[in-house]
Amino acid sequence: MSQPPETEMDLELQLLPAWARQSTDTNRYAHIRGDEGAPPERGDRRSGPPRGARPGGPRPGGPGGPRPGGPRRDGPGGPRSGGDRSFGGRRDDRRDEPRREAPAPLPDFDVSLMPEDKGVEGLARQIKLTGRAYPIFDIAHLILKKPDRFTITFSVIKQGDSVAAPLFLCSLDDTLWLSEADVTAHLLQRHFNTFYSTEKIAGEAPKGTYTFVAQCGMSGLILGPPNYHDYQTKLHKLHAERFARMPFEMFKSRVKIVRDEAVVKQWVEDSSVKTEFTALNVPEPLKFNTRAEVEAHFKATHLPNLIKSVQSHRLLGANVGQSSPVIRRIFSLVVEDQVRFPLKLVNTLCTQMSALGLQFFKVNKTITHVSVARPTYLDMEATPVSPNLRRLIECINATPKCTRRKVLEILAPAPTVITIPVPVEGQPATPATAPEATAEQSAINSDLHWLIHQGHVIEFANGLLETAKKPLPRPAPAPRPEAAPRPERAPRAERRYLPVFLGVPTLVGI
């Protein structure tokens, strides 16, 4: 039984909203007067439709017949046993689309991130030279900004006699992989010219007449006519090399047929060229006609010397980008976790910098800083201090948001000298040079350098100067409650014994 014309739907209408899919040729609401929803007046109750009647006529099929939208559901939330639920085209279209596969779980590795040793030594040298105090967490975020400033170590997790996931090292470029096949594909893709040379030789063109060819819609690679003997091989090879994550059927649906004469001619020219491979770094030169022969030779000759199964390996962060995609994904997750809260990296930094002679302290009992010395209060009343040091400390205490520049402007202002460079024809203009420090300014810088390295003055990373504060007196210990007196014990009966004579004791008073 054919459906009425008003229910026929075009594929283009599946993407339109519901109101745009209705036909304008038929008036579906001609039988409605407009007052069906209004309550009847008191005097006209009897003139209304009988009880149980439906406005606009009885239900199709009589009382108890099927509903216009189809029968009821089989149960609460259950599917409908009939009816056209695809009206609108949204729900059924979603069911027809291929579901996205969930990403595979990452293998288990023991991963640790550490700062690069030479970088930490450079930071420690800079801190000792300037004497400034830097927040240790800011240093950790500074290290995480560039991958060449830290290293990451991958270690396998043992499960009895086996491991959770194997780890393979490519010694040619210091990269990590999860299988020998991955290492082989990586070497043949990145370092093919190191082991083999490629030469193209003219050959015979494909026989026959071809009017169209298949072309990959994503890469643009011409695969040839679908009825050509090499078509399926090229199709599966392209999918395996470049689009392995996509389902094969979805990849195949992206292939399009091209009838352009220029494209067909290009495929004929490419197919008439034969590629020949020559092995390098071998005692006798060998030639191969196919890529499969090259891979077999590479696995037998070069691969055993370039691959190594390792239990643990340490990589520079900048070299992780060439490793396996799974290794790169784990690396990104570890770095993101440390960027949010680099506690592990900070603990490692504290250990490394402590070994280099740096000190740590907290500002306001919250933010940990690293510097050349811990804050040490200088009691100028109890300790003899030179007038220059006293004046310098008093200036820092009296100046809000004091900096080294403010100290020099207050204690040793330099005379204002304006030098106007004289332009010379044919030569670039010389910029104005800064005036040299006076002897008084040099003395203040020397005193300030001594105070900072002794911990009496703190110069923070933003340039602010503060003097070490006097430590708060420790509260006196609370007195211990006095112990209750012990009750007196009853005296024991006095007994006196005399020495033993002839083995018989003699009791006094008997």
Secondary structure, 3 states (H helix, E strand, C coil): CCCCHHHCCCHHHHHCCHHHCCCCCCCCCCCCCCCCCCCCCHHHCCCCCCCCCCCCCCCCCCCCCCCCCCCCECCCCCCECCCCCCCCCCHHHHHHCCCCCCCCCCCCEEEEEEECHHHHHHHHHHHHHHCEEEEHHHHHHHHHCCHHHEEEEEEECEECCEECCCCEEECCCCEEECCHHHHHHHHHHHCHHHHEEEEEEECCCCCCCCCCEEEECCCCCEEECCCCCCHHHHHHHHHHHHCCCCCHHHHHHCEEEECCHHHHHHHHHHHCEEEEEEECCCCCCCEECCHHHHHHHHHHHCHHHHEEECCEEEEEHHHHHHCCHHHHHHHHHHHHHHHHCCHHHHHHHHHHHHHCCCEEEEECCCEEEEECCCCCCCCCCCCCCCHHHHHHHHHHHHCCCCEHHHHHHHHCCCCCCCCCCCCCCCCCCCCCCCCCCCHHHHHHHHHHHHHHHHCCEEEECCCEEEECCCCCCCCCCCCCCCCCCCCCCCCCCCCCECCCECCECCECCC
